[in-house]
Amino acid sequence: MDIMGKLDILASAAKYDVSCSSSGVSRNNKGGTGNCKSFGICHAWSSDGRCISLLKILLSNDCIYDCRYCVNRRSNDIPRASFSPRELAELTIQFYRRNYIEGLFLSTAVEKSPDYTMEKIIRVLTLLREEYEFQGYIHVKVIPGADPLLLYRAGLLADRMSVNIEQPSEHSLRLLAPQKSLSSMYHSMKQLKDRIQENRAERRRFRHAPHFVPGGQSTQMIVGASQDSDLLILHTTQALYQKFGLKRVYFSAYVPVNQDSTLPAVNTAPPLLREHRLYQSDWLLRFYHFKAEEIVDPAHANLETDIDPKTAWALRHPEFFPLEVNLASYEELLRVPGIGTKSAWRIVSQRRVAAISVDEIKKLGVVFKRAQYFITCKGVYAGNKPYDPETIRKLMVPNTSLQQMSLF
């Protein structure tokens, strides 16, 4: 098979892996090829507003595993292809020179064994970094069960690495991917975490010590392939952040590609809105000081689709509202729908000078048409009186539904 034939098969097969991002990486270019200043995933935007792209591709789709949800499962009768390390390294450089990409996201099926596959990945990275002197962003998928020395070697060449756990529970993983185990994946995550911490300590002592995975590690969970609730997914997400110091947990709405009694029917639509709500919840976990058990609980095990998780929490806890913005703490302000991290700091800073009125708060970046139901300014309540969660829900749900329709 020629290079273009392989590219067509392996680029298409890579679209189901979403766990790629380049945030937090800054690799200095010392005369080589490429630049790694805040690059990101294909057709995304960097922090300064630039549209950026990665070559997102599989090294091979010839897999030894037979995961029920995967299009590349061993039992599927699909075209198979594999790049040689030289072919993929040359392809990446040619794409970069033509200004098609700014970096590489490299994933792969497991060929022969985890060690064999990781050795092949390392060969690609070595060619790019040492022979082609490519200094652009590289994200690499880790093969659980591979030798720790291979993970260490790959980590010295990559900017970010990801161990995709795919399912939030051992039961679901055993059901859909019986050849895999969460314990093996967690073991690889812990190896990366320990190496990253050791490298940070080493670089504090020695300026020129090599970087090890400077962009940290991430993972991916498939949403909708199993019967797991959002409660379980968010508890697993929270535990991953706490135990392994992950940079991101990515959620991928399951696209039915295989006919199987344990999976949704092939004509089932991907749960895109559920994926969106999980990303909103993840944001609350990372930046708004929420806990998973606050966002969802046994009585509300799945996220609401009509309203975002923050508003849903506020409506379930009327005892906290309406909140006086001139007296509330920063943490309390973060709980208000329509108030973000930046606008909360602006409120705290502004009220040191003078009390904030309704007209003034609209100028501080607050989404007032949402926040008005949950706050008072100088004792003035701009929402419908009296404060009633059910009335507020009826007023907010139509607007939220229209926003989601336009989003998808």
N, C-alpha and C positions, 0 to 999 in steps of 0.2 A: 504494500500500500504506500502511495506517495504521501508527502508531508501534508498536502492540502486535504487529503482524505482523512488522515489521522486528526488533523485540526478540526475538521467538521464534526467528527464523532466525539472527541474528547472535550472540546469547548462546550458542546451541547450538554454533555453528561455532567459538567461542573456546575450547571445553573442551580442545582438543588442545594448546594452548600453556600450558606449566607454568612458564615462566621468569619468575615474578613473586614479589617479596618486598620488604618495606619496611625491612629491618634497616639500621641505621646512619643513619637519617634523622630529623632533628628540625627541622621548619619552625615558626617562631614565628608564632602567630596574632595579628595586629595589628588585630583588630576585624572580620575577615572571617568567612567560613563555613567550618566544618570544623576538624579538629585532626589533626596528623600526628605523634603521639608513639608510635613503635613499632607502627605498624599493619602488617598483613601481608595474605596472600592469603585467598581465600574459605575460611571455615570452618577457619582455622588458629588458632594460639595465639601471643600475644606473649610476650616474655621474662618478664613479670610474671604470666603465666597467663591473661590475658584472651582470650576467643574474639573474633576480629576478621574482617572481611570486606571485599572489594573488589568493585566492579562490574567483572566481567571480560567484555569485549565486543569485537567487531570493529566498526570503522568501516564496513567494506564486505567482502563476500565475492566481489565481482566482480573476478576476478584475470586479469591478462594472461599469467601463467606457467602452465605445464602440468606441474607437479611430479607424478611418478607416485604418491607416497605421500599426497598432500594431498587432502582431501575437497573443497576449493574449487578444484581444478584446472580450467583453462579448458574442457577437453573433457568434464567431468562435466555431466550434465543434472540440475541441482539448482535449487531456487528461489534467485534472486539478489536481494540487497537492499543498499541503501546509506543510511546516515544522512547528513543534512546536518550541518555543524558545529553549527548552532544546535539542531537536534533532539537531538543527543547531549549537548551541554552542558546543555540544559534537563532531559533525562532524568536525568543524573547528579545534578543539584541536587535534583530531586524525590525521587529515591531516598534521597539523604542526609537530606533534611528529614523523611522518613518513618522514619528510623532503620534503613533496610534495609542501608546500606553505610557504610563509613568512608573510602573512597577509590576510585580508578579504576585499572584495568589496561586500557590501550588498545592493541589490536593491529589489524591490518588486512591484507587482501589488497592487492596492488599494482594500483591503478587507473590506466590510461593510461600512467603513467610514474612512476619513483621520486620525481622532483621534485614532480609533481602531488599524489602521495599525501602526501608530507611537508608540503606547503603546507596540505593539508586538515587534517592532524593538528595543525599549529601553530595553525590557526584555532580548533580545538576548545579547545586549551590556553589561547589568548589570551582567549577568551570566559569560560572558567572562572576564570582567575586575575585578569583585569582587570575584566570586567564583573560577574561574580557574586562576585568576591572570595573564591573558594574556596581555602582554605589547607590542604586535606587532601592526602593522599598521592596522587601520580600516577606511574604507571609507563607508559612509552611504548616501543613497538617501533620500532627504527630501520630504515629502508628502505635497504639497501646500494645504493650508486651515486647517492644523492641528493647535491645540492650541499652542500659543507661548511658554508656559511653557514646553510643550513636546519637542519642538525644542531645548529649552535651556538645558533640561535634556540630550537629545541625544548628544548635542554639547559638554557637559562635558566628555562624554565617547568616542567620535569619534575623529579621527585625521583630517579628511576632510569630508565635506558634499557637496552635489550637488543638485541643483534645476534644473531639465531639462526642458527648455522652449520648446524644440522640433522644433518649427517653429519661423521664425524671425518676423512675423507680426501677428497682431490680426486677420486679414482677413483669413489668411491661417490656423491658429489654429482653428478658428470657423468652417471653412470648413471641416477640417480633424478630429478635436477633439471637437465637439460642447459642450461637458460637461466641458471643461476646458477654462480658460481665462488667458491671459498674466498678467492682473492686479493682480490676486491672486498669480501668481508665483513671480512677482516683489515684492509683499508685503512680501512674505517669504524670498526673497533675502535680502530685506532691514532689516528685523528682524535679520538675521544672521550678516549682516554687522555691525549693531548697537551694537549687543552683542559682536562681535569680537573687536570692538574699545573700548568698555567699559572694556572688559577683559584685553586688553593691558594696559589701564590706571591703572587698579587695580593692575596688576602685577608689574608696575613701583613703586607702593606704598608699596605693600606687596609681599615679595619674594615667599612666599608659597601659594599664591592664586592659585586655580586650573586653568589649561589651558582650554580654550574654543575654539574648532576647530583650533588647532595650524597650521594646513596645509591650512587654508582658505577654500573658497568655489569655486566650478566650475559649469559648465553647459554644455549642449549638444544641438546641432541643427542638425536636419535631413536634408540632402542635396539631392534634387532631387524628393522628394515626392510632392512638390508643384511647382508652376510656378515662385516662387520668384527669382529675379536676384541676382547675386553676389554682386551688388551694395547695395541692401537692406540687405543682409546677413552681409556684412562687416560694414555697418553703425550700425546695431544692435549690432554686436560684439564690436565695438568701444564704443558704449554707455554703454554696460554692464561693460566693464573695468572701464570706467570713473565714473559711478554712484554707482556701487556696489563693486568695488575693487576686482573683481574676479581674481583668480590665473590663470585659463585657461578657454577658450571656446573651446569645442571639436566639431568636425564636423564628422557626420556619414553618409556615402553614403547610400542612401535608397536601401534596398534590397527588391524587390517586393515579398510580402508574401500573400497579399490579392487581390482578384479580386474585383475591384471597379471602377466605371466610373470616379471618381475624381483622381485616381492614375495611374501611369504608368502600362502598361501591365505586367503580371506576368513574361513573358519571357524577359523583359527589363534588360539589364546588369546594375549593380550598377555603378554610375558615380565616379569611383575611382580616375581618373585623376583630375576631378573637385575638389574632396575632397582634393587631394594633393595640388592643387594650392591654395585652401583656407587656408590650414595650412601654406603654404609659406607666404601668405598675412598676416596671423595672426602673424607670426614671425616678419614681417616688422613693424606691428603696435606696437609690444611689445618691440622690441630691436633696430629698425633702425630709429625711430623718423618719420615714415611715418604716414600720415593721410588716413583714408578710402577714402576720396574724391580725393586723389592723385593716389591711386592704381586703382580705378575704378571711372568712371564719367558717366553722362547720355549718352554721346556719345560712351562710352565703358562700358556698364553696366555689362558685363560678362567678366571674366578673360580669357585670351588667353590660349589655350591648348598647342600650339606649343612651347611657351617660358615661362619662369618663370615670375612672376609679377614684380620683380625688373628690369629685362632686358627689359620687355615691357614698363615700365615707362621711362627708359633711352632712348629707341628708339623713344618714343613720345616727348621727350624733348631734341632735339639736341642742343638747345641753351646753355646747361650746359657742353657740351663735345666738344672736349677732355679736360680732367681736368689735370692740372699739379700737380703731387703728392707732390712736394716739396713746394707748395704754398697753397694748399687746406686745409681747416679746417677739423677737425675730422668729423663733421656732413656732410660735402660735400663728404668726402671719403666714408662714409657709403652708399651713393647713387650709388656708382660705382659697377656694376655687377662684381662678383669675389673677392670683398673686404669685409671681414666680420668684426665683432666688434674687434676681437683680432688682426687681421692683420692691421686694421686701427690704433690701438694704437701703434703697432710696427712701422708703418710708421712715425707717429708723434714723437715717441721717437728717432728713428734712425736719422731723418733728423736734429735733434738738434746737432748731432755730425758732420754729413757731408751730402751733397746732395746725394739723392738716384738715382742710375742709373738703366737702364733696367735689367742688370744682378743681381744687388743687390735686387731689389724688388721681384724677383722670390724666394728669400730665406726667405721672411718675411711671408710666409703662404698665399700669394695672388694666386688665381686661374688665372694664367697669360693668358692662352689661351682664357679666357673670358674677362678679364679686359683690355687686350691689345688694344681693339677697342675703349676704352673710356678714356684712360689716356695717358699722356706724362711724360717722366722721363728726366729731364734736357733738356726739349724741344724736345726730340726724341719721335716720334710717331711710334710704332711698327706695328700698323695695316695697312690695305690697304689704300693707299692715293688715292683721298682725302677722308676725313671723310664723309661717306654717310650712313644714317640709313637703307635705303633699301638694300644696298649691305651687310651691317653687318647682317641684318636679314637673308638674303639668306645663309650667311656663318655659322650662328649659329643654325638655325632651324634643319638641319639634325642631328647635334650632340645632341641637346636637345631631339629630337624624339627618338634617339637610347637609351639615358639614361632612358627615361620614359618606353620604351619597356622592358628594363632589370629590371626596378623597379617593374613592375607589371606582 
